[in-house]
Structures are given as structure tokens and as C-alpha cells.
Amino acid sequence: MYVLATAGHVDHGKSTLVNALTGMEPDRWAEERKRGLTIDLGFAWTTLPSGRELAFVDVPGHERFLANMLAGVGPAPIVCLVVAADKGWQAQSSDHRDAITALGITRGLVVITRADLAPESVAVTEAQIRAELRGTPLADAPVLPVSATNGDGMDALIATLDEVTAEAPAPDVGARLRLWVDRAFTIKGAGTVVTGTLTVGTLRTGDRLRLVGETSDEATTVRGLQSRNSSAEVIAPSTRVAVNLREVAADDIHRGDALITDDAWPIVENIDVRRTMGQPLDEGVHGLMLHIGTAAVPVHMRPFDGDHARLTLERPLPLQVTDRIVLRSPGSRNVFAGVIIVDVDPPELSRRGAGTRRARELTDRPETGDILAEVARRGAVERARLVRFGLTLPDGVEGVEEIAGGWLVHRPTLEKWVEDAGTIVKAKLAAEPLAAGVPEKALAEQLRRVDPPLPDGGGQELVAAIASRAGLDTVKGMVRPPGHTADLGPAEAGVAEVERRLAVNPFAAPEADDLRELRLGVRELAVAESAGRLLRLGDGVVVSPRTPAQAMRLLAGLDQPFTTSAARKALGTTRRVVIPLLEHLDGRGWTRRIDNTSREVVR
């Protein structure tokens, strides 16, 4: 299916044209049919001679319903601009043209309706249309005169619709989903249903999606799908679709809400934009309405210059770089400006002159995004995060290096972190010679305090990669120079004596008095454990790191399951040792507790 939205001044015959093409009445409300005035969105469909399905979204043309018009045109990939021969180009024709331009819709056609009422005006009207569309995406669109009442020109129109849809680029069926909702209602026996225009991605029965909206942000499941009044298990774009949802009430869903692939979109309140058409952004207007898809959200605009600004949304939306937006003054019939999103995760502006500096940064930024700038500003960022922003990542970017399983790092920043990591570890071990190394978490925390700081999301893999670049080893979560061993100093003799005793009897853990006599306190034992020389169990029990494996060989020979008493006898030890040792084996998954008195070896 292909989806086409109408546009044009009120009372120029848009609904009549759709009816003639489809045999369906797009006006859904009794009031619309009574007044002969389209108030809200209407829907109809037909099959073209090629077999292609074509769905129409019929929009109101009256200036009071511009928001509804934008909700219909916003998600549509193709547009049909309608101008009546007996009326010519009028005010709302310009407003709708500006909206189409602002939304970046490049595919469409123009229909001169009611050609039978004013055949002498068709040529003049076409000349008006060509003049008014000069410099817009529809400048070269086909223009066709028709009469929906007597059928003149309708065959040529249908053939042109076939050509326009045939030339439309294939939508991305594998893309992440964002379905802007235009209606929500309840069907008895089925529950909540929403409708919208699916432009990319694929919907399947059973899909788990996220509903982000005016009053809701929750998970939901696709219970059923329909298109053209027929049920389907799978629906691909471009398609008008009705989605039956579980776990959400229709009263909680509004036009402008969005069904999205969960964890695939940034849900944002602040965006930086570039003007594509309309009035300069620094003309003193700050309170505007933002229109995208079917959503209309109040925004506050902070201009940086005439072409760049920051928009703060009244409520968050799932947006991406390259999204096209219409801005208009509340209550106005006119488009104030069209803008394109260039950053969905902009930096804070806290210093004097920050807006001017930000304008300079954005001036040369490509509309598709600047990967180097995004990475350099953060120092490091996960590849998946930039993909969520809507950025296309090439295989390689000069000045950017990919490390640690998906982290993109600014090369000069990486070099600085590598140098800082070496300095931090060297200083720490010089100050604490008993330490077996620097814990990875501590090193990460230190790197978050340098300039530029390691990002908060920079976890174990990123820190380990930086440590490796610095020539450091990471062993059991400790970062240290190659060959480094903790300097036990005076405690060396005591640790060696404990090792000697445990070599003779691995289950004869020294008593607390023995450890005191050997001058082994908590700190000395912790260092010895970090160095892999001792293992501390619960309740102050100290054994060899080899003791658990030695215990397993003996326990495996017992009748299964075995009691704690049987284990104690087999190991020739005491309850003080056997209980924490068995709990340690449980924790490693080597043994399994069956009840309060017995365990078994996990085979």
C-alpha cells in the first residue's frame, strides 16, 4: 500500500475528489456531511490499475483546523495539493504549501479540481500554481485538471497516481518502528484500537512495543492488526493500519502519541534545530507550537541566530536527527518556520555567550549529523546510542576509534585517558605498597574527575581497554603494572607460615589467635587474598585458594545427598570451617542445598 494525504484551501473539492477516486466517503462525522466541511481527518482507499493499493488521508482545508491538517500530512510520504479552477490559488493553498515544504515531503502531484465549472481558468490556475510552487519540493510535480463530478481527466489522474507511487522509494521494512497515532477508540470484544500511517518498520501480531504519549509511557502488546478492514498477522509500510493493543486503555491515548520500538528511540525534551524555510528564528517569537507526525506540542524557543535555535518541548517525544518539524504561532493559520533536527542530545548552555558559540558549532554541521563532533564532545559514546539518535555511522571516522565492544572514542581524548590511567595507578601503588592494584571501579571514578572526564556510562570494558593501552594488567578487577605483586612487608612471614600449614592440612584453618600471633590483620589478609595467596571465607575463616577444589574431590565421593556432619567428617575439620566452606561452594554453584540438613554435589 502507498499512503497519500490531500492538502489545499477549504471548499476546493478535496473530499469530493477522494470520493470519486475510491467510492468511499472520507468525511466520518455527521456534522461534516451536513455542513459540507471537512473538520477532521478522513480515510479511504482504492486499488490502482497496476494492482497497487493507495490509501488517502483527507485533511481539512479551513484555517481553523490547521493543526488537524498537519496531523494528516505529517506522517504521509506522498501529498496531493488541490486547487479549484473556479477559485484559483488562495490563502490556505499557501499555508498548506508551506507546511508541505517544512515537512520535507518531496513526492506528490497537484490536481486542479472543478475544471468543468471554469474551463477558461484552468490555464491561468496552472500558471498560478507553477509560480507559487517555484523553489519548493513540488515545483516540478505533475499538474492535472479534473472534474470529479463528470469524470473529465480522472483516467489521466489515476494513471499519474500510478506513476507517482511507482517512483516512490521503497520504505525500510527493517527499520525501528515509530507509528504516530491519529485516532484511538474502543471496539466491543476487542478493546483498544489505534490507527496511524506506518511509514517505516514492520508490525507483527504479538510485538511488544512502547506507547509514549501525552499522559502515558508504558509497554503494550499488539493483539491484532487490520488494514483496509482486513485482518493481518504482519503489516509492512507504507500502510494505513489499525492496531489492537493490550494493557492500555483508549482513554489514555491521544492523537500525537507514538507507538515505538522499545529502547530504540531517544525520548527527548531539548533539541537543536536548523531553519529550512520560513521566518528567521531570532525574530523575537519564543512560544510556538511544534508539529511532527500527528503530534502538536508547545515549545519554548531559544534562538542562537536566524537559522539555529534550541527548542524545549512541553512534553518529551521520540525524535531523531533529520526529523522535519513545522513551527507555528499558537492560534495562527500560518507556518512560522520549518526546521530540521540536528541534535537530539544537545550540551548545556551555562556560560555567557554559549548561544553564539553553539550557533557557530551548528552552522557547518551536516544535516545527517557530525559523528566526530558527537564523539569529541563526550570523549566516548556507545555506538548504539548514536544509532538511537538517528545518525548513520560509517565504517571509520577520522579522529575516532572504536574500542571495548562498541565504544567510539575521540582519539586525542583516549590518549589523555591512557596517560592519566598510568599516572593514577602509579601514584596509588606508591602511596599504598600493600595494595595488589587499583580496583577498576576506583580507576573509573578517578578518570571521571579528570578533564575531559570519562562518561558516566563508561564501565568495566572501557576502563579495561584504557588500562591495556596504558600497558597495565587487569586481574580479578584489579589494575596493576605487569609483574606487580603486593609488598607484604612485615606480613610476608606470617602469610608464608599460613600457606605452609594449609599445604599440610588444607582444612585446618588457623584460629583467630593464630592469626594475631602471626600479625595478620584484616588489611594484611585482604592484600594476601588480592594477590591470590589466601582465600577468606565467612566468619574469619582463612584457607588456601585451592581448598574449595580439594574439598569437592572428597565430597563427590560421599553418598548423595550428604549432611553437614558427613562433610565435616570427610574433610576432617570443624563446624567453624565446614559451614562457611559449604556456603562458599553453594555460592559457586558446585554444591546445592536440598533442605536445612543436606546438600548434594552438582554434577
N, C-alpha and C positions, 0 to 999 in steps of 0.2 A: 504494500500500500504506500501511496505518497500522500502527503498532507499539504493542503493549500489553504491559506487564510485570505479572505477578502479584505478590502480596505477602500475607503472613499467617503465622500461627503454624504450626509444624510439625504434620503429620498432620491438617490441616484440609481436605484434598482438592483442593489447587491443581492437581496434575498430573493427577488423575482428571478434573477439570473441563476442563482443556485438551484432554485426550484425547477427551472427549465432544464438544467443540466442533469439533475438527479431524480426528478419526480418526487422529491421529498420536501416538505415544508420545514425550513430551518428555524422559523420562529416558534419557540417552545411554549411561550406564555400566551394565555388568552388575551391579556391586555395588549401584547404586541400585535396580534392578529386583528384585534378590534381597532387599534389606533393606526395600524399600518406603519408602525415604527419599531425598528429593532432596538431593544433595550439591553439585552444580554447576549451572550454567545449562543449561536445556533450551530447545529451539526447535521451533516448529510454526507452521502457517499454515492459513488457510481462506479461502473466498470468502463474503461476506455476501450476503443476498438482493438488495441494491442493486447487487451486482457489485463492491463494494469488496473489496480484498484486505486481510486482517487477519493480522498476524504476532504470535505470542505469544513472550515471553521468560519462561520459567517459572523462578522463583528458589527456592532452598532456604529453608525456614522455621525450621530448627534454629538455636538461638542460637550454636552453634559456627561456623556458616557465614554470619555476618552480613556479612563482607567480600564473599563471593560474591553475597549478596542485593543489596548496594549496587552491585556491578558490573553487575547486571542491570537494576535500577531506574534507576540513574544517568543513562543516555542516553535513557530512554524518555519519550515525550511524554504517554502515557496509562497509567493504572495501574488494576488490578483488585484490590481488597483482599478477601480471602477469610476468612470466619469460619464455622466449623461450627456448625450448630444444636444438636448434641448436646454441644458443648464450650463454646460461648459465647466471649466476649472473653477472651483470655489474654495472658500476658506478652509473647510475641513479636508479638502483634497491636499492642500499644502501641509496641514498638520499631520495627516497620515503619511504623506511622502517623507516628511522629516522623521517621523517615528520609524519608518522602514529603513531610512538611511542610518539613523542612530543605532538600530539593532543589527546593522551589517548584513541584512538579507540581500543577497546578490542575484537570486534567481526568481524570475517572475514574468508577468505579462500585464498589459493594460487592455481593458475592454471598454469601448465606447458603447454604452447602452442606449436604448430608446432611439436607435438610428432611424427607425421608421417615422418618428414624430418630428424629426428635424433633419431630413437628409441633406439639406443645403448647408447645415452647420457642421457636418462630420469632418470636412477637411480643415475648417477653422479650429475645431476642437482638437484634432490631432496635432495641429501646429502648436496650439497652446500646451498640450501635453509634452511634446518634444522640448519646448522651451523650458517648461517647469522642471523637467526631469534631467536637464543638462547638468552634468557633473555629479549625478547620483548613481547608485548601483543599477538603477533601472533605465539609464539613459538609452541603452540600445535594445531594450525589451520590445518584443513584438506588440503592435497596437492593432486591435481588431474591432471594427464596428459590428454590432449585432442588434437584433431585435428579439428579445426573449418572448414576446407575445406572438409574432408571426413566424418566427424561426429563421429570419434572414441572418446569414452569417454564422449560424450555430454550428454547421458542419465544419467550417473553417476553424472556429474556436475549439471544437473538440479535437481536431487534428493538431492544432497548436499546443493544446494541453498535453497531448500525447508526446509531442516533440520536446516540450519543456521538461516533462518528467523523465523522458528517455535520457536527456542530457544531464540530469541531476546526478551528482556523485553518489556512489554507494555509501550508505551510512555504516558506521563502525558497529557491527553486531557484538563485538567482544569488549566494547568499552564499558567502563563503570557506569552505573545507572544513575540518572537524575531525571525523575518524572515530575514536572510541575503540575500540581493538582488544579484543575479548573472547576470541578464540581465534587461534592461529597453528599451521599444520601444513604438511606437505609432501604433495603428490599426485604420484605417479609420472607422468612425462611432462609435467607442468605446472609443478612447482616449488612455490614458497612461496605459501601462501594464508592470508589473514587474514579474519576475519569481524567484523562490528560492526553497530550500528544507525545508519544515516545519517539524521540529523535535519534538517540544512540543507545546501545546496550540491548540486552535481551531479557525479557521477563519470562519466568517459568513458574508454574504452579508449585508451591512448596518453598519458593525463595524466601529467605529470611532477610528483611530489609529494615531500614530505619526511617521513621517518619519524623521530619524536622519541620516544625511549624510555628504558627503564631502563639499557640498555647500548649504545644506538645513537643516532646522529644523522646521517642520511645521506639522499642523494637516491635515489629509486626511481621506477620507471615502472610504470603499470598495464598488465599484459599481457592481462588478461581480466577479465570481470565476470560474476557469477551472482546471481540472486535467485530463490528458490523452485525451485532446481535447474534453472533455465533460463538460458542464456547471453544476454547483452545487450551492446550497444555503449554505451548510455547508461543510467544509473540516477539517478532523481531521488528526493528524500525524500518522505515518511518511509518508510524501507525497511530490511529486513534484507538485508545484502549480503555476498557473498564476493568478495574482491579478490585476483586472481592477480598477484603482484608479481615484477618482475625485479630483479636486482642486490642482493638481500638474502636471507640465509638464515633459515629459520624458527626455528632455534635462537637467533638474535639478537633475536627478537621476543617480547614478553611481554604478558600481559594488563595493560592500563593504558598501553601505548604508544599513540601517536596518529599517524594519517596526516593531514597538514595541507597546505594550500596554501602553497607556499614563499614566504617573505618577506612573509607576510600576518598573522602572529601574533607577539606578543611571547613569547619563551621566558623565563620568569621564575622566580626563586627566592625573592623577597621580595614580599609583598603585604600591603596593609592591608585589614582586613575589618570589617564591622559585623554584630553578632549579630541574627538574625531570630527565633530561638527557642532554648529550652534554658537551660542554666545560665549565670549571669554569667561573663564571660571572666576576671575577676580573682579567681576563687576559689582560686587557688594551683596550678592544673594547668598545666604548661608543656610536657610531652611528650605529643603527641597524634598520631592518625592522621587524615590528610586524605583524604576520598573525593570524587572528582568524575569523572563519566563512569564508566569502568571502572578508573580509577587509584586506588591506595591508597598514600599516600606519608607517611612520618613527617615531622612538623613540630615546630619549637620555637615556642612562642607567647610573645610579649611583650605582656601586656595594657597598654592605655592607661587604660582604665576598664572598667566592667562590660559595655559594649556595643561597644567598639572594641579592636583589637589588631593587632599585626604578626605575620605568620606567615613563618617562614623554612623553606623546603622542603628536604628532604634531597637531592632532585634536581629540576631545572627542569621545568616543564610549560608547554604553550601555554594561557595563561589570558587572560581579558578581564574588564573591568569588567562587573558584573551577573551573573557566574557565581555559581551557588549551590553551596555546599560543606557536606558533613557532617563534623563533627569528633567523634571518639570516642576514649576512652582505649584504648590497645593491650590486646587481650585482653578488653575489655568487650563485653557484648551490647547496651549502651545507647548511645544518641546523647547525646554531651555537649552539643553545641550545633549549630545551623545558622547559617551566616554567608553574607553576600553580599560579593563583592569590590567595593571602592570605589576602589582604586588599585593598578595593576599596576607602577607605576614610582615607588615612594614615596621621599621625601627621606631622607637620612641623619639619624640621631638621635645627635648627638655632644655636645650641651650638657646641662648639668644642667636638669632639668625639661622636656626635649624631649618626653617621652611625654605629659605633661599638656597641653602646648601642642598636640600633634598630635591628642589627643582632642577638644579644642575645635574645631580645624580641621575634623575629620571629622563632628562632631555635626550640623552644618547642611548637609553636602554631600548633594545628591540621589543616590539610588541609581544613576541613569543617568550620574552624573559631573558635574563642575563645570568647564566649559570655561574660564571666566575664571580660576579658581584654578590650573588646569593650566598655562595660558599665563603667568600672573603669576609663578608660582614659577620658571619657566625664563627669563622675559624674552621668549623667542621659541622657537617649536617648529613643526616642519613639520606641516602639516595631515595628511599621510599617516601620520605617527607616531601622532597621536591616534586616527585611524581604526583603526590596528592595535590600539590599546589597547581598542577596542570602544566608543568614545564616538561618539555621534551629534552631528554638527556642524550647527547651524542656519546659515542664510544670514548672519546677523550676530549678534555678541555685543557688548553694550555694554562699552566699555573695551578691546576687542580689534580690531586692524586687520590685514587680510591684505595682504601686500606680497611683491614679489620671487618671484612664481610659486609660491605655496603656503606661505609662511611666515606664521604667525599671531604677531603681536607685541603685547605689552602696551603700550597707548598711552603711559602715563607713562614706561615704560622706553625706548620708541622716542624720545621727546622728549629723554631724558637722553643716549642714544647719539648722536643728531644733534648735540647741543651738544658732547659730548665729541669727536666726529669733527672738527668745525670747529676746536676748540682744539688737537687733536693735529696737524692739518695745518699750522695757522698757526705753531705752535711749531717744528715740524720745518723748515719753509722759512725761518724766521727764523734758525735755527741753521745751516742749510746752504743758503746762497743759490745755490750751483751746482746744486742738485737740481732736476730737472724736475718733481718732485712726490713724493708718498709712495706707495710700492708698495702695492697693495691688500692683499697678504699682511701687510705690516708694519702697516697700519692695523688689519686684523683682529686681529693679535696684540696691539696696544695696547688695542683695545676689549675683549679678553678679560681685561685686567688692571684694568679699571675696576669700579665697583660700581653696579649689578649687571653681571656680565660677559656679554659676547657668548657664546652657546653654542658649544661646540667644533665642532659641525656647521655653524655659520654661515659659508657660503662666499662666493664671489665675488658672486653675485646679491644676497645680503642686504647685504653691505658696500657694493656699488654703490648700492643703494636708500637706505641710510642716508646715503651721501655726497651723493646727489642731494637728499635732504631738507635737507641742510646747505648747499645752494647750491654744491656742488663739482662739478667735471667729472671724469670718469674716461676717460682716453685711453691706450690701449695699456697698461692695467694700472697706470697712474699716476693718483693722485688729486691734484687741484690746484684752486686757485681759477680761475674763468673768466678767460681772457686772460693767465694766468700763463705767463711764459717764463723759462727758466733764465737767471740773471745770470752770463754767462760771464766778466765782468770782464776781466782782462788777456788771457784766452784768446780774446776776441772777434775780435781782429785776425787771429790765426793761423787760426781756423776760416773766417773770411771769405776768407782767401787760398787755403785748400784748396778752398773752393767755387768760387772764380774759376778755378783751374787745371782742376778737373774739368768745369767748364762748357765749357772749350775742348776737352778730350780726356777723356771720361768713363772711359776705360780706362787712363789714365796715373796709377795710384795713387801717392801720394807715398811715397818711401823712408823708412825709419826715421830716417835722418839729417835728412831734410827736416822731419819732424815734431818732432824735437828742436830744430832751429833755430827752428821756429815756436812752441816752448814748449807743445807739445800732448802731454801725458802720458795715461796710461790714464784718469785721473779726468776730465780735460777732454774727451776723446773720448767717454767714456760719457755725459756730460751733453749733448754735442752730438748724440749718437745719440738720446737720450731726447727731445730737442727736435725730432727729425725732420730735422736738418740734415745728418747724415752717417750712413753705414752701415758698420759694422765687419764684415768677413769674417774667415775664419780666417787664421792666420799673420801677424797685424798688418796686414792689407791694409785700407785705408780708401777707400771710394768714395762716390759720391752715392747717396741713396735711389732716384734714377731710373735708375741704372746697370743693374740687372738687366733692366728693361723695354727699355732701349736695346740691351742685348746680345741679347735674344730676337728683336728685329726683324732683326738681322743673321744670327743662327744659323738662323732659319727659312728663309733664302734659300740655305742650303748644301744640297748633296746629302745625303740622309738614308740611313743614319746617317752621322755625321761623327766625325772623330778629334779628340783634344785639340789636335794640331798644326794641323789645319784651323781649329779655333775660334780658336786664338791668332793665326793669320794674318788671319782675317776681322776680328778685333777690333783688330788692330794693337797687341798688347800682349805681355807676357812670361808665361813659365810661372808666375812668382811670383804674378801676378794671375789668370791664366785658370783655374788649378786650383781655388783656393778659390771663384772666381766660379761655375764649373760645379757645384761641390758645393752651393753655395747654391741654384742653380737646380734641382738634383736634389731638394733638401730641400723646395722649394716645390711640387714636382710638375710643373714646367714642362718639364723635360728628364728623360730616363730612361736610365740606364746599361744598355747591352746586354752588354758584356763589359769586359775590362780596358783596351781601347783605344778603344772607340767608344760614342757616345750617339746619341739621337735626340730631336727635339722632340716633346713630347706634344701631339697635335692635339686 
